[in-house]
């Protein structure tokens, strides 16, 4: 493809996806993908990394070849579906390109039957792709020359890296590997060394265009459960979309149930849902049918849920990095957002950790029908000691070279003498003060009579 055609396609893809300019990760990754370089890219959610590989991949797909030319994997159905949705929007500009999504929860026989014609671009979860490629022999991934591992750290964490290993080991040696991740855990490095050839590393810490602008608010749960305090504060803020994060599937389900019992409509998104329920939840989230979404951290990793104005964290997650992902779901693309974190005493270490990381928490509570700002978290009153207290402390802390018999009585006597001395000085200063006031009053009286 000619350079001018490539640039023209890129501009069209940006326009259809609402990008006025390339983000930092897109500017860094796109030229490398175009040069067929292997890439390891790290960036936070919401920096435009999905389009950093979709844009150049679509530019390189050839509709005249009826074979798989690029493969994209994601660790969850929701993430794979979201990537597919981004791809279908770009696909409108390239109607001859066939894009297919392969995830669990679908009838395998029907999926296999459709594969008499191979797609150009494959998007899916590792387990389903492995099944269709290696077990069923229906999906020919070995013809692809581009392989993308999205959310690689999450893929490792969920135990899907072995599936990807088995897939890539059956592909050609010249396959271009693109690995995207929030972090690069040590356990991921053997895979990278095995399959990536002289990879170019791209690390984007933050993007000024997409940098979150989040106001952090701490709210003490006191004697209540996290979800009970949530119920208490919900009437006092008006979100467009509010993401509520629970630390476990059970807690998420119980929180959603409590909200519904109090006539608050919610969408649930967690691992205990059936495939059908999860698809329905994603559809409801995309259509913004509900204002409140109760989720586990599966929704904080990679999913792009737009227009989130508020995040509520029910305590801090065990993996503290997840808290950053949670709060980063709001305040994006130059907009402001609020992250409420309901805490208990057991969350003290986590709060101190993030304070050291530079997060400034406003400490609030709801009293009656109003928000009340409290003293900063961990605030302690400092009392200035009097001169007498300082002098007494010096006597008490004094270290004599030799401790003689009766030293405690002697020390007590010194302290009492000091106290009497200070008391006499105080009385004398008060007498002098009163004498001056009487003299001043007498002088004024004499002036008035003269």
C-alpha positions in Angstrom: 0.0 0.0 0.0 1.3 3.4 -0.9 2.2 5.8 1.9 -0.4 8.4 0.9 -3.1 5.7 0.8 -2.0 4.5 4.2 -2.2 8.0 5.7 -5.6 8.6 4.1 -6.9 5.3 5.6 -5.5 6.3 9.0 -7.3 9.7 8.9 -10.6 8.0 7.9 -10.3 5.5 10.8 -9.5 8.2 13.3 -12.6 10.2 12.1 -15.0 7.3 12.3 -13.7 6.5 15.9 -13.9 10.1 17.0 -10.1 10.8 17.3 -9.1 14.3 16.6 -5.4 13.4 17.2 -3.4 10.3 17.9 -2.8 9.5 21.5 0.8 9.0 22.8 0.7 5.2 22.5 -0.9 5.3 19.1 1.8 7.7 17.8 4.5 5.4 19.2 3.1 2.0 18.2 1.6 2.5 14.7 4.9 3.2 12.9 6.4 0.1 14.6 3.5 -2.2 13.5 3.8 -0.8 10.0 7.5 -1.8 10.0 6.6 -5.3 11.1 8.4 -4.9 14.4 7.6 -7.0 17.4 6.2 -4.7 20.1 5.8 -4.8 23.9 3.6 -1.9 24.9 2.5 -0.9 28.4 -0.1 1.8 29.1 -3.0 2.4 31.4 -6.6 1.7 30.4 -8.2 4.5 28.5 -5.1 5.7 26.5 -6.3 4.4 23.2 -4.1 1.3 23.0 -6.8 -0.9 21.3 -6.8 1.4 18.3 -3.0 1.6 18.4 -3.0 -1.9 16.9 -6.4 -1.9 15.1 -5.5 1.0 12.9 -2.3 -0.4 11.4 -3.7 -4.0 11.2 -6.7 -2.9 9.1 -4.2 -1.0 6.9 -2.3 -4.3 6.2 -5.2 -6.7 5.7 -5.7 -7.8 2.1 -9.3 -8.8 1.2 -8.1 -10.7 -1.9 -6.5 -13.4 0.3 -9.3 -15.6 1.8 -7.3 -16.5 4.9 -6.7 -15.4 8.5 -4.1 -12.6 8.4 -4.3 -11.3 12.0 -5.3 -12.7 15.4 -6.2 -10.7 18.5 -6.7 -12.4 21.9 -8.2 -11.0 25.0 -8.6 -12.8 28.4 -12.4 -12.3 28.9 -15.5 -12.4 26.7 -16.3 -8.8 27.6 -12.9 -7.5 26.5 -12.9 -9.6 23.3 -16.4 -8.3 22.5 -15.4 -4.7 23.1 -12.4 -5.1 20.7 -14.7 -6.6 18.2 -17.1 -3.7 18.5 -14.2 -1.2 17.9 -13.2 -3.3 14.9 -16.7 -3.4 13.4 -16.8 0.4 13.4 -13.5 0.5 11.4 -14.8 -2.4 9.3 -17.4 0.0 7.8 -14.6 1.6 5.9 -13.3 -1.7 4.6 -16.5 -3.7 3.7 -14.5 -6.5 2.0 -12.7 -7.4 5.2 -14.3 -10.2 7.2 -14.0 -9.8 11.0 -15.1 -12.6 13.3 -15.5 -12.9 17.1 -14.9 -16.2 18.8 -15.7 -16.6 22.5 -17.2 -19.2 24.8 -20.9 -19.5 25.4 -21.8 -20.1 21.8 -22.9 -23.3 20.0 -19.6 -24.9 18.8 -21.3 -26.8 15.9 -22.7 -23.6 14.4 -19.4 -21.7 14.8 -17.5 -24.5 13.0 -20.1 -24.7 10.2 -19.6 -21.0 9.4 -15.8 -21.5 9.0 -16.0 -23.0 5.5 -14.9 -19.4 4.7 -12.0 -18.1 6.8 -12.2 -14.6 8.2 -9.4 -12.1 7.6 -9.3 -10.8 11.2 -9.9 -13.1 14.2 -10.7 -11.7 17.7 -11.4 -14.0 20.6 -10.6 -15.6 23.9 -7.5 -17.9 24.1 -9.5 -21.0 25.1 -12.0 -20.8 22.3 -9.4 -20.0 19.7 -7.3 -23.0 20.8 -10.3 -25.3 20.6 -11.2 -24.1 17.1 -7.6 -24.1 15.8 -6.0 -27.1 17.5 -8.8 -29.4 18.6 -11.4 -28.8 15.8 -9.0 -27.9 13.0 -11.7 -25.5 11.7 -10.0 -22.1 12.2 -6.7 -21.8 10.3 -4.7 -19.4 12.6 -1.4 -20.7 11.2 -1.9 -18.5 8.1 -1.8 -15.3 10.2 1.3 -13.1 10.2 0.2 -10.8 13.0 -0.6 -12.0 16.6 -1.8 -9.6 19.3 -1.9 -10.5 23.0 -4.1 -7.8 24.6 -4.1 -7.4 28.4 -1.2 -9.8 28.7 -0.8 -9.5 32.5 -4.5 -10.3 32.9 -4.1 -13.3 30.5 -1.3 -14.6 32.6 -3.2 -14.0 35.8 -6.3 -15.9 34.5 -4.1 -18.9 33.4 -4.6 -18.5 29.7 -1.0 -18.0 28.6 -0.5 -21.7 28.1 -3.3 -21.7 25.5 -1.6 -18.8 23.7 1.7 -20.7 23.9 0.1 -23.7 22.2 -1.4 -21.6 19.4 1.7 -19.5 18.6 3.9 -22.6 18.7 1.9 -23.9 15.7 2.2 -20.7 13.7 4.9 -19.5 11.3 8.3 -18.3 12.7 7.8 -14.9 10.9 4.6 -14.0 12.8 4.7 -10.5 14.2 4.0 -10.4 17.9 2.3 -7.4 19.5 1.9 -7.6 23.3 -0.1 -5.0 25.2 -0.3 -4.9 29.0 -0.8 -2.6 32.0 2.3 -4.2 33.6 4.9 -6.8 32.6 5.0 -9.3 35.5 8.2 -11.4 35.8 6.3 -14.6 35.1 5.4 -13.2 31.6 9.0 -12.6 30.5 9.8 -16.3 29.5 6.9 -16.1 27.0 8.2 -12.8 25.6 11.8 -14.1 25.3 10.4 -17.3 23.5 8.3 -15.6 20.8 9.3 -12.0 20.4 12.3 -11.2 18.2 14.2 -8.0 19.2 11.0 -6.4 20.4 10.6 -2.6 20.6 9.3 -1.6 24.1 6.9 1.3 24.4 6.0 2.5 27.9 3.4 5.3 28.2 3.1 6.4 31.8 0.3 8.9 31.1 -1.2 10.8 28.3 -2.1 14.5 28.8 -5.0 14.2 26.5 -6.5 11.2 28.2 -5.1 11.8 31.7 -7.7 11.1 34.4 -8.8 14.1 36.5 -10.2 12.4 39.5 -11.3 13.8 42.9 -10.8 11.2 45.6 -13.2 11.1 48.5 -12.9 8.9 51.6 -16.1 7.9 53.5 -15.9 5.9 56.7 -18.2 2.9 56.9 -18.2 3.1 60.7 -20.4 0.3 62.1 -22.1 -0.3 58.8 -21.2 -2.7 56.0 -19.7 -1.2 52.8 -23.0 -1.7 50.9 -25.1 -0.2 53.7 -22.9 3.0 53.7 -23.2 3.0 49.9 -27.0 3.0 50.2 -26.7 6.0 52.6 -24.6 8.1 50.2 -26.3 7.3 46.9 -29.1 9.9 47.3 -26.4 12.6 47.7 -24.7 12.6 44.3 -26.1 12.5 40.8 -24.0 10.4 38.4 -24.5 10.0 34.7 -22.9 6.5 35.0 -21.7 5.2 38.3 -19.4 2.2 38.6 -19.5 0.4 41.9 -16.7 -2.0 42.6 -16.9 -4.9 45.0 -14.0 -7.2 46.0 -15.7 -10.5 45.5 -18.5 -11.9 43.3 -20.6 -12.7 46.3 -20.3 -9.1 47.6 -21.1 -7.7 44.1 -24.3 -9.9 43.9 -25.4 -9.0 47.5 -24.8 -5.2 46.8 -26.8 -5.4 43.6 -29.6 -7.2 45.5 -29.6 -4.6 48.3 -29.8 -1.7 45.8 -32.7 -3.4 44.0 -34.5 -3.9 47.3 -34.3 -0.2 47.7 -35.8 0.6 44.2 -32.4 1.4 42.6 -32.0 -0.3 39.2 -28.5 -1.8 38.6 -26.5 -3.9 36.1 -24.3 -6.6 37.5 -21.0 -7.6 35.9 -19.0 -10.4 37.5 -17.9 -14.0 37.1 -20.9 -15.7 38.6 -23.2 -14.6 35.7 -24.1 -17.1 32.9 -22.7 -16.3 29.4 -26.2 -15.1 28.4 -26.4 -12.8 31.5 -23.0 -11.4 30.8 -23.9 -10.6 27.2 -27.1 -9.0 28.3 -25.2 -6.9 30.9 -22.8 -5.7 28.3 -25.6 -4.7 26.0 -27.3 -2.8 28.8 -24.0 -1.0 29.7 -23.4 0.0 26.1 -26.9 1.3 25.7 -26.7 3.1 29.0 -30.0 1.7 30.2 -29.0 1.9 33.8 -27.2 4.5 35.8 -25.5 2.1 38.3 -23.2 -0.8 37.4 -22.1 -3.1 40.2 -18.9 -5.0 39.2 -15.9 -6.9 40.3 -12.5 -5.9 39.0 -13.1 -7.7 35.8 -14.7 -4.5 34.6 -11.8 -2.3 35.7 -9.3 -4.0 33.5 -9.5 -3.1 29.8 -13.2 -2.5 29.4 -14.0 1.0 28.0 -17.2 2.0 29.7 -17.8 5.6 28.5 -19.3 8.5 30.3 -18.5 7.3 33.8 -18.8 10.3 36.1 -18.5 8.5 39.5 -16.8 5.4 40.8 -17.5 3.9 44.2 -15.0 1.5 45.7 -16.4 -0.7 48.5 -13.1 -0.9 50.4 -9.7 -1.4 48.8 -8.8 -4.5 46.6 -6.1 -6.9 47.8 -4.2 -6.1 44.6 -3.7 -2.4 45.2 -3.0 -1.7 41.5 -6.6 -2.6 40.9 -7.6 0.5 42.8 -5.8 2.7 40.3 -7.7 0.9 37.5 -11.0 1.5 39.3 -10.5 5.2 39.8 -9.2 5.5 36.3 -12.6 4.6 34.9 -13.8 8.2 35.5 -12.4 11.7 34.8 -11.1 10.7 31.4 -10.4 12.7 28.2 -10.1 15.9 30.0 -13.3 15.5 32.0 -13.6 15.5 35.8 -14.7 12.6 37.8 -15.2 11.5 41.4 -14.0 8.3 43.1 -15.8 7.6 46.5 -14.0 5.0 48.6 -15.8 3.6 51.5 -13.3 2.4 54.1 -13.0 0.6 57.4 -10.2 0.6 59.9 -8.8 -2.5 58.2 -8.1 -0.3 55.1 -5.7 2.0 56.9 -2.5 0.5 55.3 -4.0 0.9 51.8 -5.0 4.5 52.5 -1.5 5.3 53.8 0.0 3.6 50.7 -1.9 5.8 48.3 -1.3 8.9 50.3 2.4 8.2 49.9 1.8 7.7 46.2 0.5 11.3 46.0 -3.2 10.7 46.0 -5.0 13.4 48.0 -8.1 12.2 49.7 -10.9 14.5 50.8 -12.4 13.1 54.0 -16.2 13.4 54.0 -19.4 12.1 55.6 -23.1 12.5 55.2 -24.9 14.0 58.1 -28.6 14.4 57.8 -29.1 15.5 54.2 -25.7 17.2 53.7 -22.1 16.4 52.9 -19.8 17.4 55.7 -16.0 17.7 55.3 -14.0 16.1 58.1 -10.5 16.6 59.3 -8.0 15.0 56.8 -7.6 11.2 57.2 -5.1 10.5 60.0 -5.2 14.1 61.3 -4.0 14.4 64.9 -4.1 17.5 67.1 -0.7 18.8 68.0 -0.6 20.5 71.4 2.2 23.0 72.1 3.9 22.3 75.5 4.3 25.0 78.0 7.7 26.1 79.2 7.0 24.4 82.5 6.3 21.1 80.8 9.4 21.4 78.7 11.5 22.1 81.8 10.0 19.1 83.6 10.7 16.9 80.7 14.3 17.9 80.8 14.5 16.9 84.5 12.8 13.6 83.9 14.9 12.7 80.8 18.2 13.8 82.4 20.7 11.0 82.5 23.0 11.2 85.6 26.3 9.5 85.2 25.8 7.7 88.5 22.4 6.9 90.0 22.5 7.7 93.7 20.1 6.4 96.4 17.0 8.7 96.7 17.3 10.1 93.2 13.5 9.7 92.6 12.7 11.8 95.7 15.3 14.3 94.6 13.8 14.5 91.1 10.3 14.9 92.5 11.5 17.7 94.8 13.1 19.5 91.8 9.9 19.2 89.8 7.8 20.6 92.7 10.3 23.4 93.3 10.1 24.2 89.6 6.3 24.3 89.7 6.3 26.6 92.7 8.8 28.9 91.0 6.7 29.0 87.8 3.6 29.6 89.9 5.3 32.5 91.8 6.4 34.0 88.5 2.9 33.8 87.1 1.4 35.4 90.3 4.0 38.2 90.1 3.3 38.8 86.4 -0.4 39.0 87.1 0.2 41.5 90.0 2.3 43.7 87.7 -0.3 43.5 85.0 -3.1 44.5 87.4 -1.0 47.4 88.8 -0.4 48.7 85.3 -4.1 48.5 84.5 -5.1 50.4 87.8 -2.4 53.1 87.0 -3.8 53.5 83.5 -7.4 53.7 84.8 -6.3 56.3 87.4 -4.5 58.4 84.8 -7.6 58.4 82.5 -9.8 59.4 85.4 -7.5 62.4 86.4 -7.5 63.6 82.8 -11.3 63.6 82.6 -11.7 65.6 85.9 -9.1 68.2 84.9 
